[in-house]
Amino acid sequence: MGKVRLEAMSGSDGNFCWGMKDEEYMADFCLVSKRALEDDEYRIFRDHFLLGADWRLCCRRMKMDRGSFFHQLYRIEQKLGRVYRELRPHALFPLDEYFGGTVRKGLPDSYYENILQMPLPERGTPLRAPLKKVA
């Protein structure tokens, strides 16, 4: 069973919010993946990433050769990486924004000056985490 977390929301009204963040993330992750992928892509995603089958078992089950399997796997990773990053209003990546984010109301614009946001890459380029602050 999951654990319920009670989080305080800052603001003048002093409300609290509760939820099962781990379970909510897993549900979001699976549902977004299923919506973004075609049926054959989702079968590979489910078997390899969710159920943990190695490439030999996946190739045998789907009657694919090794090269085709890995090419399909890389396309799935690229497609889902972009979907997880660009999802609105709450992206599934990076994880600290999903789990560690706090809800704050009415903050001045100066509050956001020192926050490093991961830039969105151009279409067709792989998603890479920044190694230094991008101006």
TIKOLKOL-269657 format. One record per residue (C-alpha): residue in three letters; chain; x, y, z; residue number from 1. Coordinates in nm, 4 decimals. Each point is the difference from the previous one (the first is absolute). Layout:
// residues N
+---------+--------+----------+----------+----------+-----+
: residuo : cadena :       xx :       yy :       zz : num :
+---------+--------+----------+----------+----------+-----+
:     ALA :      A :        X :        Y :        Z : NUM :
...
+---------+--------+----------+----------+----------+-----+
This chain:
// residues 135
+---------+--------+----------+----------+----------+-----+
: residuo : cadena :       xx :       yy :       zz : num :
+---------+--------+----------+----------+----------+-----+
:     MET :      A :   0.0000 :   0.0000 :   0.0000 :   1 :
:     GLY :      A :   0.1148 :   0.3495 :  -0.0778 :   2 :
:     LYS :      A :   0.0485 :   0.2790 :   0.2467 :   3 :
:     VAL :      A :  -0.2081 :   0.3139 :   0.0100 :   4 :
:     ARG :      A :   0.1858 :   0.3299 :   0.0245 :   5 :
:     LEU :      A :  -0.1433 :   0.3160 :   0.1485 :   6 :
:     GLU :      A :   0.1631 :   0.3131 :  -0.1366 :   7 :
:     ALA :      A :  -0.0512 :   0.3553 :   0.1080 :   8 :
:     MET :      A :  -0.0788 :   0.2506 :  -0.2732 :   9 :
:     SER :      A :   0.1438 :   0.3423 :   0.0611 :  10 :
:     GLY :      A :  -0.2257 :   0.2966 :  -0.0238 :  11 :
:     SER :      A :  -0.2294 :   0.2037 :   0.2166 :  12 :
:     ASP :      A :  -0.2712 :  -0.2664 :   0.0154 :  13 :
:     GLY :      A :   0.2328 :  -0.2622 :   0.1585 :  14 :
:     ASN :      A :  -0.1499 :  -0.3043 :  -0.1721 :  15 :
:     PHE :      A :   0.1401 :  -0.3504 :  -0.0052 :  16 :
:     CYS :      A :   0.0088 :  -0.2429 :  -0.2879 :  17 :
:     TRP :      A :   0.0282 :  -0.3759 :   0.0262 :  18 :
:     GLY :      A :   0.0831 :  -0.2606 :  -0.2596 :  19 :
:     MET :      A :   0.1791 :  -0.3210 :  -0.0837 :  20 :
:     LYS :      A :   0.2756 :   0.1501 :  -0.2165 :  21 :
:     ASP :      A :   0.1807 :  -0.3251 :  -0.0846 :  22 :
:     GLU :      A :  -0.3186 :  -0.1665 :  -0.1190 :  23 :
:     GLU :      A :  -0.1133 :   0.3134 :  -0.1826 :  24 :
:     TYR :      A :   0.3338 :   0.0158 :  -0.1831 :  25 :
:     MET :      A :  -0.0192 :  -0.3679 :  -0.1000 :  26 :
:     ALA :      A :  -0.3537 :   0.0470 :  -0.1305 :  27 :
:     ASP :      A :   0.0964 :   0.3152 :  -0.1919 :  28 :
:     PHE :      A :   0.3096 :  -0.1725 :  -0.1410 :  29 :
:     CYS :      A :  -0.1931 :  -0.3036 :  -0.1247 :  30 :
:     LEU :      A :  -0.3003 :   0.1907 :  -0.1356 :  31 :
:     VAL :      A :   0.2085 :   0.2605 :  -0.1812 :  32 :
:     SER :      A :   0.2151 :  -0.2766 :  -0.1494 :  33 :
:     LYS :      A :  -0.3010 :  -0.1945 :  -0.1206 :  34 :
:     ARG :      A :  -0.1558 :   0.3095 :  -0.1593 :  35 :
:     ALA :      A :   0.3224 :   0.1095 :  -0.1723 :  36 :
:     LEU :      A :   0.1014 :  -0.3353 :  -0.1505 :  37 :
:     GLU :      A :  -0.1475 :  -0.2140 :  -0.2758 :  38 :
:     ASP :      A :  -0.1179 :  -0.3501 :   0.0973 :  39 :
:     ASP :      A :   0.3155 :  -0.1813 :  -0.1168 :  40 :
:     GLU :      A :   0.2232 :   0.2630 :   0.1651 :  41 :
:     TYR :      A :  -0.1935 :  -0.0295 :   0.3254 :  42 :
:     ARG :      A :   0.0411 :  -0.3800 :   0.0005 :  43 :
:     ILE :      A :   0.3778 :   0.0418 :  -0.0203 :  44 :
:     PHE :      A :  -0.0074 :   0.2743 :   0.2659 :  45 :
:     ARG :      A :  -0.2145 :  -0.2084 :   0.2351 :  46 :
:     ASP :      A :   0.1990 :  -0.3210 :  -0.0386 :  47 :
:     HIS :      A :   0.3474 :   0.1523 :   0.0115 :  48 :
:     PHE :      A :  -0.0322 :   0.3005 :   0.2329 :  49 :
:     LEU :      A :  -0.2981 :  -0.0779 :   0.2224 :  50 :
:     LEU :      A :   0.0240 :  -0.3787 :   0.0281 :  51 :
:     GLY :      A :   0.3810 :  -0.0167 :  -0.0260 :  52 :
:     ALA :      A :   0.0352 :  -0.2551 :  -0.2806 :  53 :
:     ASP :      A :   0.3443 :  -0.0069 :  -0.1631 :  54 :
:     TRP :      A :   0.0455 :   0.0597 :  -0.3725 :  55 :
:     ARG :      A :   0.0193 :  -0.3720 :  -0.0830 :  56 :
:     LEU :      A :  -0.3407 :  -0.0736 :   0.1478 :  57 :
:     CYS :      A :  -0.1548 :   0.3096 :  -0.1615 :  58 :
:     CYS :      A :   0.1407 :  -0.0923 :  -0.3406 :  59 :
:     ARG :      A :  -0.1325 :  -0.3529 :   0.0313 :  60 :
:     ARG :      A :  -0.3476 :   0.1122 :   0.1136 :  61 :
:     MET :      A :  -0.0344 :   0.2648 :  -0.2689 :  62 :
:     LYS :      A :   0.1742 :  -0.1980 :  -0.2730 :  63 :
:     MET :      A :   0.2557 :   0.2756 :  -0.0652 :  64 :
:     ASP :      A :   0.3708 :  -0.0088 :  -0.0655 :  65 :
:     ARG :      A :   0.2377 :   0.1672 :   0.2455 :  66 :
:     GLY :      A :   0.0785 :   0.3033 :  -0.2186 :  67 :
:     SER :      A :  -0.3656 :   0.0835 :  -0.0658 :  68 :
:     PHE :      A :  -0.0797 :  -0.0372 :   0.3691 :  69 :
:     PHE :      A :   0.2688 :   0.2442 :   0.1110 :  70 :
:     HIS :      A :  -0.0845 :   0.2522 :  -0.2731 :  71 :
:     GLN :      A :  -0.3618 :  -0.0112 :   0.1133 :  72 :
:     LEU :      A :   0.1139 :   0.0302 :   0.3637 :  73 :
:     TYR :      A :   0.2034 :   0.3140 :  -0.0740 :  74 :
:     ARG :      A :  -0.2963 :   0.1569 :  -0.1833 :  75 :
:     ILE :      A :  -0.2239 :  -0.0759 :   0.2975 :  76 :
:     GLU :      A :   0.2497 :   0.1578 :   0.2420 :  77 :
:     GLN :      A :   0.0280 :   0.3129 :  -0.2134 :  78 :
:     LYS :      A :  -0.3757 :   0.0318 :  -0.0436 :  79 :
:     LEU :      A :  -0.0827 :  -0.0510 :   0.3679 :  80 :
:     GLY :      A :   0.2868 :   0.2189 :   0.1218 :  81 :
:     ARG :      A :  -0.1432 :   0.2904 :  -0.1938 :  82 :
:     VAL :      A :  -0.3553 :  -0.0727 :   0.1166 :  83 :
:     TYR :      A :   0.1049 :  -0.0251 :   0.3668 :  84 :
:     ARG :      A :   0.1907 :   0.3295 :  -0.0218 :  85 :
:     GLU :      A :  -0.2587 :   0.2014 :  -0.1940 :  86 :
:     LEU :      A :  -0.3080 :  -0.1233 :   0.1868 :  87 :
:     ARG :      A :  -0.2088 :   0.2870 :   0.1359 :  88 :
:     PRO :      A :  -0.0883 :   0.1191 :   0.2574 :  89 :
:     HIS :      A :   0.2319 :  -0.2366 :   0.1953 :  90 :
:     ALA :      A :   0.2875 :  -0.1666 :  -0.1864 :  91 :
:     LEU :      A :   0.1034 :  -0.3503 :   0.1097 :  92 :
:     PHE :      A :   0.3662 :   0.0943 :  -0.0439 :  93 :
:     PRO :      A :   0.2079 :   0.1222 :   0.1811 :  94 :
:     LEU :      A :  -0.1151 :  -0.1919 :   0.3048 :  95 :
:     ASP :      A :   0.0878 :   0.2642 :   0.2574 :  96 :
:     GLU :      A :  -0.2556 :   0.2318 :  -0.1565 :  97 :
:     TYR :      A :  -0.2656 :  -0.2709 :   0.0203 :  98 :
:     PHE :      A :   0.0710 :  -0.1167 :   0.3558 :  99 :
:     GLY :      A :   0.1784 :   0.2908 :   0.1634 : 100 :
:     GLY :      A :  -0.1942 :   0.2903 :  -0.1381 : 101 :
:     THR :      A :  -0.1849 :   0.2158 :   0.2447 : 102 :
:     VAL :      A :  -0.3202 :   0.1830 :  -0.0688 : 103 :
:     ARG :      A :   0.0438 :   0.3714 :   0.0566 : 104 :
:     LYS :      A :  -0.2408 :   0.2744 :  -0.0834 : 105 :
:     GLY :      A :   0.0677 :   0.3603 :  -0.0903 : 106 :
:     LEU :      A :   0.3812 :  -0.0011 :  -0.0056 : 107 :
:     PRO :      A :   0.1783 :   0.2963 :  -0.1595 : 108 :
:     ASP :      A :   0.1830 :  -0.0490 :  -0.3314 : 109 :
:     SER :      A :   0.3344 :   0.0546 :   0.1762 : 110 :
:     TYR :      A :  -0.0537 :  -0.3338 :   0.1806 : 111 :
:     TYR :      A :   0.0526 :  -0.1875 :  -0.3284 : 112 :
:     GLU :      A :   0.3262 :   0.1720 :  -0.1055 : 113 :
:     ASN :      A :   0.2374 :  -0.2676 :   0.1378 : 114 :
:     ILE :      A :  -0.1995 :  -0.3063 :  -0.1020 : 115 :
:     LEU :      A :   0.1654 :  -0.2080 :  -0.2713 : 116 :
:     GLN :      A :  -0.2561 :  -0.1388 :  -0.2396 : 117 :
:     MET :      A :   0.0874 :  -0.2842 :  -0.2313 : 118 :
:     PRO :      A :  -0.0178 :   0.1347 :  -0.3550 : 119 :
:     LEU :      A :  -0.2281 :  -0.1671 :  -0.2505 : 120 :
:     PRO :      A :   0.2048 :  -0.1453 :  -0.2879 : 121 :
:     GLU :      A :  -0.0737 :   0.0547 :  -0.3666 : 122 :
:     ARG :      A :  -0.2221 :  -0.2592 :  -0.1687 : 123 :
:     GLY :      A :   0.1958 :  -0.3064 :  -0.1129 : 124 :
:     THR :      A :   0.2856 :   0.0412 :   0.2489 : 125 :
:     PRO :      A :   0.0338 :  -0.2305 :   0.3005 : 126 :
:     LEU :      A :  -0.0871 :   0.1291 :   0.3466 : 127 :
:     ARG :      A :   0.3189 :   0.0618 :   0.1997 : 128 :
:     ALA :      A :   0.0319 :   0.1401 :   0.3513 : 129 :
:     PRO :      A :   0.1953 :   0.3289 :   0.0107 : 130 :
:     LEU :      A :   0.3490 :  -0.0242 :   0.1490 : 131 :
:     LYS :      A :   0.0332 :   0.3714 :   0.0602 : 132 :
:     LYS :      A :  -0.2353 :   0.2905 :   0.0423 : 133 :
:     VAL :      A :  -0.1422 :   0.1161 :  -0.3320 : 134 :
:     ALA :      A :  -0.0330 :   0.3774 :  -0.0302 : 135 :
+---------+--------+----------+----------+----------+-----+
